[in-house]
Amino acid sequence: MTGPSSQGSATHAAEEHGGAGWRRLAGRSLWASAFKSLAIVAGAAAGLTRFLLGRDWAAGGIVAACAGAAVLIVAAVLAYDAARLRTTRWRLTRERLELRSGLTVRQHRSIPRDRVRSVDLRADPVRRAFGLSVVKVGTGEHAAEGAELVLDPLTRHDAEELRRVLLHQEADAVAVDGPLAELRWSWIRYAPLSLWTFTGAALVLGALYKALDSIGFKRLTTSATAGLWDWVTAQPLVAVPLLLAVNTVAGALGAVLLFAESWGRYRLEREPGRLRLRRGLLTTRSLTMEERRLRGVEISEPLLLRLAGGARVKAIATGLGKAAKDETEDVAALTPPLPRRLAGQIAANVAGARVPGLVAHPAAARRRRVVRALVTSAVLAAGTAAASWALPWPWLRAGIWLVPVAALAAGLWLAASGAGSLGHALGGRHLVSRSGAVVRRTIALDRRGIAGWTITESYVQRRSGLLTVSATTAAGSGHYDVLDVGRGDGLDLAAHAVPGLLEPFLERPAPAQQ
């Protein structure tokens, strides 16, 4: 009998002995925690220095106080982490992955190995320096408690070996036919085409203002804010455009840096029976998901990205879970922003089928959007007319009419964009729908993953002969809509997409009597 590989001897030995022994997390976590605690030390030292200077302490006393505080903080962090490591155990048996944890309240959680759907490895720069990785093992349930186990941290070697064992993958398994996608740095030109470019700098400054205020620099932040306000009010024609320009440039630079950090070394590849996504310049991320849990793909085109010919590809799959509270990344993203044509190719390769040509929706769907824009503009115009009677300044009474005019122009443009995005198709394996004015989304949903249908028809839709067909599924957002489709076309689409599911609820005309 061939023995276990040298790389996975520890994990395979646990399996061979039935997983009777409980294992500890990586002890190197103490070094990583001590290093991370220096950030807390820096903030505490700044606040303590500010406080003691206000009480006329000598320099030597301030240094001694800061040193003592630093020792206490590092010691407290190390004590907590040591207690956490001491009370946390995990083991892998032939049937289950189990985790025992808790300092005051003990928890024993486990998940069956046959329910493991994804394994996510993540290592920030500090953990990478110490050869550590956080392992998140997910099942196919989004909200159920115990649907995800987190081993924080394991050594990089143990994390990779655990991933292979849980996903029944041999150590020498390689990607089939090369990667589906690899990073091209030319894609970084799409990074500034997001709201982060216009709001990122302001958000960072706001967070910095609160941080400085909380550690005792309120006088500095107050004086800086007052000086900036005085300058803006004194020279608004110069200050406002300049501040907007600086905010945009800083936001664009931040977006580029964020793209580089998040998507550096990006690689999407197909392994036997699964997809593996690896990315991250400083914080490395590795997500592996079974292809049998894939229920489709989504091509997302936000407005600015769409105008530049770009798009992103997202997975519609069970077992992906959701981002943690302190994470802002989309866990379903398969690609960074890239050219729309390439996004379509990657989506087709991931889904395993080409998207057929889309069928346009009736003219009533376009009219509905135009009417909605006209009604909104009319309401704004009525409000503007009422407000103009109460304003004492003639120049302001004339200026506020720009609001309904701008709303009319934007509404008509969005109506045309939204109507142009509407479309649907039924392929051999997938139900395809497309919609969205600000963010256009093209959904290719595997017909085998459709669990039911929801047919909605508002009063306005009913008068126009339209309805919305929603396919429900256990993956992704839970339902995907075909908006404002003709009544007959929508019902036929649902009936043919999953034969036998909707027929009992359809009324067919009775055959003519002979």
RAFENVEN-V843440 format. One record per residue. RES is the residue in one letter. OMEGA is omega in radians with two decimals (NA if undefined). Layout:
res->RES omega->OMEGA
res->RES omega->OMEGA
//
This chain:
res->M omega->3.14
res->T omega->-3.12
res->G omega->3.13
res->P omega->3.13
res->S omega->-3.14
res->S omega->-3.13
res->Q omega->-3.03
res->G omega->-3.05
res->S omega->-3.08
res->A omega->-3.10
res->T omega->3.14
res->H omega->3.10
res->A omega->3.10
res->A omega->3.13
res->E omega->-3.05
res->E omega->3.11
res->H omega->3.10
res->G omega->3.10
res->G omega->-3.06
res->A omega->-3.08
res->G omega->3.08
res->W omega->-3.07
res->R omega->3.11
res->R omega->2.94
res->L omega->-3.07
res->A omega->3.14
res->G omega->3.11
res->R omega->3.09
res->S omega->3.13
res->L omega->3.12
res->W omega->3.12
res->A omega->3.13
res->S omega->3.12
res->A omega->3.13
res->F omega->3.14
res->K omega->-3.14
res->S omega->3.12
res->L omega->3.07
res->A omega->3.07
res->I omega->3.12
res->V omega->-3.12
res->A omega->3.12
res->G omega->3.13
res->A omega->3.13
res->A omega->3.12
res->A omega->3.13
res->G omega->3.14
res->L omega->3.11
res->T omega->3.12
res->R omega->-3.12
res->F omega->-3.08
res->L omega->3.07
res->L omega->3.10
res->G omega->3.11
res->R omega->3.01
res->D omega->3.05
res->W omega->3.06
res->A omega->-3.10
res->A omega->3.13
res->G omega->3.11
res->G omega->3.13
res->I omega->3.13
res->V omega->-3.14
res->A omega->3.13
res->A omega->3.13
res->C omega->3.12
res->A omega->3.10
res->G omega->3.10
res->A omega->3.14
res->A omega->3.13
res->V omega->-3.14
res->L omega->-3.12
res->I omega->-3.14
res->V omega->3.13
res->A omega->3.13
res->A omega->3.13
res->V omega->-3.14
res->L omega->3.13
res->A omega->3.12
res->Y omega->-3.10
res->D omega->3.10
res->A omega->3.10
res->A omega->3.11
res->R omega->3.13
res->L omega->-3.10
res->R omega->-3.08
res->T omega->-3.12
res->T omega->3.09
res->R omega->3.07
res->W omega->3.06
res->R omega->3.12
res->L omega->3.07
res->T omega->3.13
res->R omega->-3.08
res->E omega->-2.92
res->R omega->2.89
res->L omega->-3.02
res->E omega->-3.14
res->L omega->3.03
res->R omega->-3.08
res->S omega->3.08
res->G omega->3.11
res->L omega->-3.13
res->T omega->3.10
res->V omega->-3.10
res->R omega->3.10
res->Q omega->3.05
res->H omega->-3.11
res->R omega->3.12
res->S omega->3.06
res->I omega->3.08
res->P omega->-3.12
res->R omega->-3.14
res->D omega->3.09
res->R omega->3.13
res->V omega->-3.10
res->R omega->-3.13
res->S omega->3.07
res->V omega->-3.07
res->D omega->3.09
res->L omega->-3.13
res->R omega->3.13
res->A omega->3.06
res->D omega->-3.08
res->P omega->-3.13
res->V omega->3.14
res->R omega->3.10
res->R omega->-3.14
res->A omega->-3.13
res->F omega->3.08
res->G omega->-3.09
res->L omega->3.10
res->S omega->3.05
res->V omega->-3.10
res->V omega->3.04
res->K omega->-3.12
res->V omega->-3.07
res->G omega->3.05
res->T omega->-3.12
res->G omega->-3.10
res->E omega->-3.06
res->H omega->-2.94
res->A omega->-3.06
res->A omega->3.11
res->E omega->-3.09
res->G omega->3.13
res->A omega->3.13
res->E omega->3.06
res->L omega->-3.12
res->V omega->3.06
res->L omega->-2.99
res->D omega->-0.18
res->P omega->2.92
res->L omega->3.01
res->T omega->-3.10
res->R omega->3.13
res->H omega->-3.14
res->D omega->3.13
res->A omega->3.13
res->E omega->-3.13
res->E omega->3.10
res->L omega->3.10
res->R omega->-3.13
res->R omega->-3.08
res->V omega->-3.10
res->L omega->-3.11
res->L omega->3.06
res->H omega->-3.06
res->Q omega->3.09
res->E omega->-3.09
res->A omega->-3.10
res->D omega->3.13
res->A omega->-3.12
res->V omega->3.12
res->A omega->3.14
res->V omega->3.08
res->D omega->3.06
res->G omega->-3.09
res->P omega->3.03
res->L omega->3.14
res->A omega->3.04
res->E omega->-3.06
res->L omega->2.91
res->R omega->-3.04
res->W omega->3.05
res->S omega->3.13
res->W omega->-3.08
res->I omega->3.10
res->R omega->3.11
res->Y omega->-3.05
res->A omega->-3.11
res->P omega->-3.06
res->L omega->3.13
res->S omega->3.12
res->L omega->3.12
res->W omega->-3.13
res->T omega->-3.06
res->F omega->-3.10
res->T omega->-3.03
res->G omega->-3.10
res->A omega->3.13
res->A omega->3.12
res->L omega->3.13
res->V omega->3.12
res->L omega->3.09
res->G omega->3.11
res->A omega->3.11
res->L omega->3.11
res->Y omega->3.14
res->K omega->-3.12
res->A omega->3.13
res->L omega->3.14
res->D omega->-3.07
res->S omega->-3.12
res->I omega->2.98
res->G omega->3.14
res->F omega->-3.10
res->K omega->-3.14
res->R omega->3.13
res->L omega->-3.11
res->T omega->3.14
res->T omega->-3.14
res->S omega->3.12
res->A omega->3.13
res->T omega->3.13
res->A omega->3.11
res->G omega->3.12
res->L omega->3.13
res->W omega->3.11
res->D omega->3.14
res->W omega->-3.13
res->V omega->-3.12
res->T omega->3.14
res->A omega->-3.10
res->Q omega->-3.05
res->P omega->-3.10
res->L omega->3.10
res->V omega->-3.01
res->A omega->-3.06
res->V omega->3.09
res->P omega->-3.14
res->L omega->3.11
res->L omega->3.10
res->L omega->3.13
res->A omega->3.12
res->V omega->3.11
res->N omega->-3.12
res->T omega->3.14
res->V omega->3.13
res->A omega->3.11
res->G omega->3.11
res->A omega->3.10
res->L omega->3.10
res->G omega->3.12
res->A omega->3.11
res->V omega->3.13
res->L omega->3.12
res->L omega->3.08
res->F omega->-3.11
res->A omega->-3.12
res->E omega->-3.05
res->S omega->-2.98
res->W omega->3.03
res->G omega->-3.12
res->R omega->3.14
res->Y omega->3.10
res->R omega->3.07
res->L omega->-3.08
res->E omega->3.11
res->R omega->3.01
res->E omega->-3.11
res->P omega->3.07
res->G omega->-3.07
res->R omega->3.03
res->L omega->3.09
res->R omega->3.13
res->L omega->3.09
res->R omega->-3.14
res->R omega->3.07
res->G omega->3.13
res->L omega->3.11
res->L omega->3.06
res->T omega->-3.10
res->T omega->-3.14
res->R omega->3.11
res->S omega->-3.12
res->L omega->3.11
res->T omega->3.14
res->M omega->3.11
res->E omega->-3.13
res->E omega->3.14
res->R omega->3.06
res->R omega->3.12
res->L omega->-3.11
res->R omega->3.11
res->G omega->3.13
res->V omega->3.10
res->E omega->3.02
res->I omega->-3.08
res->S omega->-3.12
res->E omega->3.01
res->P omega->-2.95
res->L omega->-3.09
res->L omega->3.13
res->L omega->3.14
res->R omega->3.13
res->L omega->3.12
res->A omega->3.11
res->G omega->-3.12
res->G omega->3.14
res->A omega->3.05
res->R omega->3.12
res->V omega->3.11
res->K omega->3.11
res->A omega->2.94
res->I omega->-3.01
res->A omega->3.01
res->T omega->3.04
res->G omega->3.14
res->L omega->-3.10
res->G omega->-3.12
res->K omega->3.11
res->A omega->3.08
res->A omega->-3.06
res->K omega->-3.10
res->D omega->3.13
res->E omega->-3.14
res->T omega->-3.07
res->E omega->3.08
res->D omega->-3.07
res->V omega->-3.13
res->A omega->-3.07
res->A omega->3.09
res->L omega->-3.10
res->T omega->2.91
res->P omega->3.01
res->P omega->-3.10
res->L omega->-3.12
res->P omega->-3.07
res->R omega->-3.13
res->R omega->3.13
res->L omega->3.08
res->A omega->3.10
res->G omega->3.12
res->Q omega->3.13
res->I omega->3.12
res->A omega->3.13
res->A omega->3.12
res->N omega->3.14
res->V omega->-3.10
res->A omega->3.14
res->G omega->-3.14
res->A omega->3.08
res->R omega->-3.14
res->V omega->3.13
res->P omega->3.09
res->G omega->-3.06
res->L omega->3.09
res->V omega->3.13
res->A omega->3.14
res->H omega->-3.04
res->P omega->3.11
res->A omega->3.12
res->A omega->3.10
res->A omega->3.10
res->R omega->3.12
res->R omega->-3.13
res->R omega->-3.14
res->R omega->3.10
res->V omega->3.13
res->V omega->3.12
res->R omega->3.11
res->A omega->-3.14
res->L omega->3.13
res->V omega->3.12
res->T omega->3.13
res->S omega->3.13
res->A omega->3.10
res->V omega->3.10
res->L omega->3.12
res->A omega->3.10
res->A omega->3.09
res->G omega->3.11
res->T omega->3.12
res->A omega->3.11
res->A omega->-3.11
res->A omega->-3.09
res->S omega->3.11
res->W omega->-3.07
res->A omega->-3.09
res->L omega->-3.09
res->P omega->-3.04
res->W omega->-3.11
res->P omega->-3.12
res->W omega->3.12
res->L omega->3.10
res->R omega->3.11
res->A omega->-3.07
res->G omega->-3.06
res->I omega->3.09
res->W omega->3.04
res->L omega->-3.11
res->V omega->3.13
res->P omega->3.10
res->V omega->3.11
res->A omega->3.12
res->A omega->3.11
res->L omega->-3.14
res->A omega->3.14
res->A omega->-3.13
res->G omega->3.12
res->L omega->3.11
res->W omega->3.11
res->L omega->3.10
res->A omega->3.12
res->A omega->3.13
res->S omega->3.14
res->G omega->3.12
res->A omega->3.12
res->G omega->-3.14
res->S omega->-3.06
res->L omega->3.08
res->G omega->3.10
res->H omega->3.10
res->A omega->3.10
res->L omega->3.12
res->G omega->-3.13
res->G omega->-3.12
res->R omega->-2.93
res->H omega->2.89
res->L omega->-3.05
res->V omega->3.05
res->S omega->3.13
res->R omega->3.13
res->S omega->3.06
res->G omega->3.10
res->A omega->3.12
res->V omega->3.06
res->V omega->3.12
res->R omega->-3.12
res->R omega->3.03
res->T omega->-3.06
res->I omega->2.98
res->A omega->-3.03
res->L omega->3.12
res->D omega->-3.08
res->R omega->3.12
res->R omega->-3.14
res->G omega->-3.13
res->I omega->-3.09
res->A omega->-3.12
res->G omega->-3.11
res->W omega->2.98
res->T omega->-3.14
res->I omega->3.12
res->T omega->-3.07
res->E omega->3.11
res->S omega->3.14
res->Y omega->-3.13
res->V omega->3.10
res->Q omega->-3.12
res->R omega->3.10
res->R omega->-3.10
res->S omega->-3.12
res->G omega->-3.10
res->L omega->2.99
res->L omega->3.11
res->T omega->3.13
res->V omega->-3.13
res->S omega->3.07
res->A omega->3.13
res->T omega->-3.11
res->T omega->3.14
res->A omega->-3.06
res->A omega->3.02
res->G omega->-3.11
res->S omega->3.11
res->G omega->3.07
res->H omega->3.14
res->Y omega->-2.92
res->D omega->2.87
res->V omega->-2.97
res->L omega->2.94
res->D omega->3.06
res->V omega->3.09
res->G omega->-3.03
res->R omega->-3.13
res->G omega->-3.14
res->D omega->-3.12
res->G omega->3.14
res->L omega->3.09
res->D omega->3.11
res->L omega->3.14
res->A omega->-3.11
res->A omega->-3.12
res->H omega->-3.13
res->A omega->3.10
res->V omega->-3.08
res->P omega->3.09
res->G omega->-3.08
res->L omega->-3.06
res->L omega->-3.04
res->E omega->-3.12
res->P omega->-3.08
res->F omega->-3.14
res->L omega->3.07
res->E omega->3.12
res->R omega->3.08
res->P omega->-3.14
res->A omega->3.13
res->P omega->-3.11
res->A omega->3.11
res->Q omega->3.09
res->Q omega->NA
//
